[in-house]
Amino acid sequence: MLFKRKHHLRKDFDEKLLKDLSDLKKEWLRQKEMYKITFSPSKETECELKLSEMKYFYLFKEAKYRKIKSN
């Protein structure tokens, strides 16, 4: 009985991880496009871009470690 719950929790967290990964990828790509079209990007904009990229790749590595695949 305990193992069944563990499997269910893992599945729920894996789904949440995939959703967060997808959201962060969209955010990162949006910021990347904004950075490209900006005439003179500020240091703050550059830092936000790097931060969103780092967040995305951190979750990407976690999904790879857990061997999660999207549909």
MIDOSE-1310 file (N, C-alpha, C; in nm, 2 decimals, decimal comma, always signed):
residues 71
mlfk	+0,08/-0,12/+0,00/+0,00/+0,00/+0,00/+0,09/+0,13/+0,00; +0,20/+0,12/+0,07/+0,28/+0,24/+0,08/+0,35/+0,27/-0,05; +0,39/+0,16/-0,12/+0,46/+0,18/-0,25/+0,37/+0,24/-0,36; +0,24/+0,20/-0,35/+0,14/+0,25/-0,45/+0,13/+0,40/-0,43
rkhh	+0,13/+0,45/-0,31/+0,12/+0,60/-0,29/+0,24/+0,67/-0,33; +0,36/+0,61/-0,31/+0,48/+0,67/-0,35/+0,48/+0,68/-0,51; +0,44/+0,58/-0,57/+0,43/+0,59/-0,72/+0,34/+0,70/-0,77; +0,22/+0,71/-0,70/+0,13/+0,81/-0,73/+0,18/+0,95/-0,71
lrkd	+0,25/+0,97/-0,60/+0,31/+1,10/-0,57/+0,42/+1,14/-0,68; +0,50/+1,04/-0,71/+0,61/+1,06/-0,81/+0,54/+1,10/-0,94; +0,44/+1,04/-0,98/+0,37/+1,07/-1,11/+0,32/+1,21/-1,10; +0,26/+1,25/-0,99/+0,20/+1,39/-0,98/+0,32/+1,49/-0,99
fdek	+0,43/+1,47/-0,92/+0,54/+1,56/-0,93/+0,60/+1,56/-1,06; +0,61/+1,45/-1,13/+0,66/+1,45/-1,27/+0,58/+1,53/-1,36; +0,45/+1,52/-1,35/+0,36/+1,60/-1,43/+0,37/+1,75/-1,40; +0,39/+1,79/-1,27/+0,41/+1,93/-1,24/+0,55/+1,97/-1,29
llkd	+0,65/+1,89/-1,29/+0,78/+1,93/-1,34/+0,77/+1,95/-1,49; +0,70/+1,87/-1,56/+0,68/+1,89/-1,71/+0,61/+2,02/-1,74; +0,50/+2,05/-1,66/+0,43/+2,17/-1,68/+0,52/+2,29/-1,65; +0,59/+2,29/-1,54/+0,68/+2,40/-1,51/+0,79/+2,41/-1,61
lsdl	+0,84/+2,30/-1,66/+0,95/+2,31/-1,76/+0,89/+2,37/-1,89; +0,77/+2,34/-1,93/+0,71/+2,40/-2,05/+0,69/+2,55/-2,03; +0,64/+2,59/-1,91/+0,62/+2,73/-1,88/+0,75/+2,81/-1,88; +0,85/+2,75/-1,82/+0,98/+2,82/-1,82/+1,04/+2,83/-1,96
kkew	+1,02/+2,73/-2,04/+1,08/+2,74/-2,17/+1,01/+2,85/-2,25; +0,88/+2,86/-2,24/+0,81/+2,97/-2,31/+0,86/+3,11/-2,26; +0,87/+3,12/-2,13/+0,92/+3,25/-2,07/+1,06/+3,28/-2,11; +1,15/+3,18/-2,11/+1,29/+3,20/-2,16/+1,29/+3,25/-2,30
lrqk	+1,22/+3,18/-2,39/+1,22/+3,22/-2,53/+1,15/+3,35/-2,55; +1,05/+3,39/-2,48/+0,99/+3,52/-2,49/+1,09/+3,63/-2,45; +1,16/+3,61/-2,34/+1,26/+3,70/-2,30/+1,38/+3,71/-2,39; +1,41/+3,60/-2,45/+1,52/+3,60/-2,55/+1,48/+3,68/-2,67
emyk	+1,36/+3,67/-2,72/+1,31/+3,75/-2,83/+1,31/+3,90/-2,80; +1,26/+3,93/-2,68/+1,26/+4,07/-2,63/+1,40/+4,13/-2,63; +1,50/+4,05/-2,58/+1,64/+4,09/-2,57/+1,69/+4,12/-2,71; +1,66/+4,04/-2,81/+1,71/+4,05/-2,95/+1,65/+4,18/-3,01
itfs	+1,53/+4,21/-2,99/+1,47/+4,33/-3,06/+1,49/+4,46/-2,98; +1,54/+4,45/-2,86/+1,57/+4,57/-2,78/+1,69/+4,65/-2,84; +1,67/+4,78/-2,86/+1,77/+4,86/-2,92/+1,90/+4,86/-2,83; +1,88/+4,89/-2,71/+2,00/+4,89/-2,61/+1,95/+4,83/-2,48
pske	+1,97/+4,70/-2,47/+1,92/+4,63/-2,35/+2,00/+4,67/-2,23; +1,93/+4,68/-2,12/+2,00/+4,71/-1,99/+2,06/+4,59/-1,93; +2,14/+4,61/-1,83/+2,21/+4,50/-1,76/+2,10/+4,42/-1,69; +2,00/+4,48/-1,64/+1,89/+4,41/-1,57/+1,82/+4,32/-1,66
tece	+1,80/+4,36/-1,78/+1,73/+4,27/-1,88/+1,82/+4,15/-1,91; +1,95/+4,18/-1,93/+2,04/+4,07/-1,95/+2,04/+3,97/-1,84; +2,04/+4,02/-1,72/+2,04/+3,93/-1,60/+1,91/+3,85/-1,59; +1,80/+3,91/-1,62/+1,67/+3,84/-1,62/+1,67/+3,73/-1,73
lkls	+1,73/+3,75/-1,84/+1,74/+3,65/-1,95/+1,83/+3,54/-1,90; +1,94/+3,57/-1,84/+2,03/+3,46/-1,79/+1,96/+3,38/-1,68; +1,89/+3,45/-1,60/+1,82/+3,38/-1,48/+1,72/+3,28/-1,54; +1,64/+3,33/-1,63/+1,53/+3,24/-1,69/+1,59/+3,12/-1,76
emky	+1,71/+3,15/-1,83/+1,77/+3,04/-1,90/+1,83/+2,94/-1,80; +1,88/+2,98/-1,69/+1,94/+2,89/-1,58/+1,82/+2,81/-1,52; +1,71/+2,87/-1,49/+1,60/+2,80/-1,43/+1,55/+2,69/-1,53; +1,54/+2,73/-1,65/+1,49/+2,63/-1,75/+1,59/+2,51/-1,76
fylf	+1,72/+2,53/-1,77/+1,81/+2,42/-1,78/+1,82/+2,34/-1,65; +1,80/+2,41/-1,54/+1,80/+2,33/-1,41/+1,69/+2,23/-1,41; +1,57/+2,27/-1,45/+1,45/+2,18/-1,46/+1,47/+2,08/-1,57; +1,54/+2,12/-1,68/+1,56/+2,02/-1,79/+1,65/+1,91/-1,74
keak	+1,76/+1,95/-1,67/+1,85/+1,85/-1,61/+1,78/+1,75/-1,51; +1,69/+1,81/-1,43/+1,61/+1,73/-1,34/+1,52/+1,63/-1,41; +1,46/+1,68/-1,51/+1,37/+1,59/-1,59/+1,45/+1,48/-1,66; +1,57/+1,51/-1,71/+1,66/+1,41/-1,77/+1,70/+1,31/-1,66
yrki	+1,74/+1,36/-1,54/+1,78/+1,27/-1,44/+1,67/+1,17/-1,40; +1,55/+1,22/-1,39/+1,43/+1,14/-1,36/+1,38/+1,05/-1,48; +1,44/+1,08/-1,59/+1,40/+1,00/-1,72/+1,26/+1,03/-1,75; +1,22/+1,15/-1,75/+1,08/+1,19/-1,78/+1,07/+1,23/-1,92
ksn	+0,98/+1,19/-1,99/+0,96/+1,23/-2,13/+0,82/+1,29/-2,15; +0,81/+1,40/-2,23/+0,68/+1,46/-2,25/+0,61/+1,38/-2,36; +0,48/+1,40/-2,37/+0,40/+1,33/-2,47/+0,43/+1,37/-2,61
